[in-house]
Amino acid sequence: MIGLLIDLLVCVLLAATIAYCIMLDRRLRRFKADEGAMRRTIMDLMTATENAERAVAGLRAVVNDCDKSIAEHLRVAEQQSADLAGQIRSGDDVIARIARIVESARGGDAFARPAAASQPAVAPQPAPVAQGPQHRLAATLAAAEAFAERAHRRVNGRAA
């Protein structure tokens, strides 16, 4: 009877071992299936990483090109700004000279100065407080009209 009990116990243990092996086999198959999916995921991740590295390198090149381009544009803009500032100063000097000519032609000497060829250009003197930009503009317009009339008389005098 003890032999039968031992055989029965061995059969039960053998059945438990077989059931456990079936369960392990299923887990191993799932693991292997997951391993294949994991390998595909890793390969996709490696490809995406390589693409991202190439894109970053391309972006760095574009940023460097943009930086150089912007630096060149800034240099040109600063040069043009300096040129414009010089032209504005020259224009202001011309307007001031015309205003002095108009004032001297009217008999006032508020802006008059001797016209010597060897004398360097002097910064314009400020207008009197009562006279504003509109007065200077009107004086400049009057001077321009006077110059045009004199030039017209000269041309008509020579043609006759």
C-alpha positions, 0 to 999 in steps of 0.5 A: 500500500505504501508503494501505491501511495508513493506511486500516486504521489509521484503521479501527482507531482509529475502532473504538477510538473507537466502543468508548470512546464506548459505554463513556462512554455507559454511564458517563454513563447510570449517572451520570444514574441515580445523579444521580436517586437522589442528588436523591431522597436530598437531598430526603429529607435536607432533609425529615428536617432540617426535621422534626428542626428542628421537633421540636427547637423542640417539645422546647425548648418542652417543656423550658421548660414543664417548667422553669417547672413544676418551679420553681413546684413547688419554690417551693411545696415550699419554702413548705410546708416552711417552714410545716411547720417552723413547725408542728413548732416550735409543736407542740414548744412545746405539748408542752413547755408540757404537760410543764411543766404535768404536772411542776408538777401533780405537785409538781416544778418542773423545768419550772415557770415563772410563767404570765403573759399578757404574757410571750412564749413561751420556747423549752422548756428541755431535759429532765433527762438521766435523762428521755428522750422516753418520759418526756415522752410519758408525761407528756404522755399523763398531762396529756391524761388529766387535762385530759379528766377535768377537762373531763368533770367540768365538763360533768357538773357543769353538766349536773346 
